[in-house]
């Protein structure tokens, strides 16, 4: 250090400073770095930083992932705080002395060759700064150089939300060169490629995702137009937390459907109570669907209801299929009650008409719900109503049914097919409006069975598709 101090003092004496003390300090600082560089490492006299160190440069990478800053589903971006380490060997520069490694001065315009690293999915990169940029250059005794940079990087990830919330997003991040092909430069991961904090565990747990990282050690090649470029690939997997969706969406919607089945045990005559139960349940499901589906992003942006937000997709999402199906089940229960009410109304009208026939011995004054109660008069005082024609139509003798009486000839009535259709329709309506509630009894067994079958098919099909897509993305 004595020789160094003498060298600096003599250099200062031989320089005439026209500036202030700041200029003198800058000059001394520059002389210090110059002497330090000459003391610890040396380069070739004809060193050219624009030329490759060798014919086939081997660049290795390692990544220290500090944390996940956030996942933006609307922009399909992932923000990471990382320390990136890049290693390569340059035999044109070496250490002087017996030191195993030397820390060099970081400069945005270095005096030696560095790889032109290109991250294909990179959207933005910001070098972390405290008192200075968190970046360093280290030279090892085997002429290996290492650049270490602490930065926040934003990665563009192509996401597909059709299987939401059963989706598993897989993002590939490629580290390579944009200028040199694989004949000049190859990228690969080091033996210990990924470094995580001590509290990492199985992965970074976010409010919505569990994030995991895996390096692909295969030879990955990307064609950029001028040839094949070697890349080192990092695979980021985002597994969505399903527990919150089960408690906030699937469980309430299932309970609403089960509540609608309670209308089958309510007496059909209690119209206000049964209608309120079904209509309220139906409106609740419609509101839930409107909150979770496309309008979820608007709700999240303006009222900060983050838990009800869902990403947009080109097709119906998995959770939307479930909510639409639950809404249809409740709507069908409401339609079933309409049929019961209609059957009860027709049943009362039919009983009133039969009472008039039995009491007055003639045709009723009010017409039937299905066509007119046309009376076919023959010679005499006997009448044959349409009900008699339907009863006799069960045994047709020709294309048209002929009705006869004891006192005279008969008259042609409608065809047998139409009479049978009316007969079946009347029996179905009378069956639906039976005071014993036979249709409600059948619905009470049929609706739960159909919903259980739908649930089994839903979960099996979507879980299988989710696993298939996640495996295909990894491969």
Secondary structure, DSSP 8 states (H G I E B T S, - for coil): -HHHHHHHHHHHHTS---S-HHHHHHHHHHHHHHHHHHHHEEE-TT--TTS-SSSSEEEEEEEEEEEEEEEETTTTEEEEEEEEEEEEE-TTEEE-SS-SEEEE---SS-SS----EEETTEEEEEE-BSSSBSEEEEEETTSEEEEEEEEEEEEE-----TTTTS-EEEEEEEEEESSS-TTTEEEEEEEEEEEE-TT-TTSEE-SSEEEEEEEEEEEEEEE-SSSEEEEEEEEEEEEE--HHHIIIIIHHHHHHHHHHHGGGGS-TT-HHHHHHHHHHHHHHHHHHHHHHSTTHHHHHHHH--GGG-----SS--HHHHHHHHHHHHHHHHHHHHHHHHHHHHHHHHHHHHHHHHHHHSS--SS--SSS----EE-SSS-EE-HHHHHHHGGG--SSEEE---SSS---EEEEHHHHHHHHHHHHHHHHHT-TT-HHHHHHHHHHHHHHHHHHHHHHHHHHHHHHHHHHHHH-
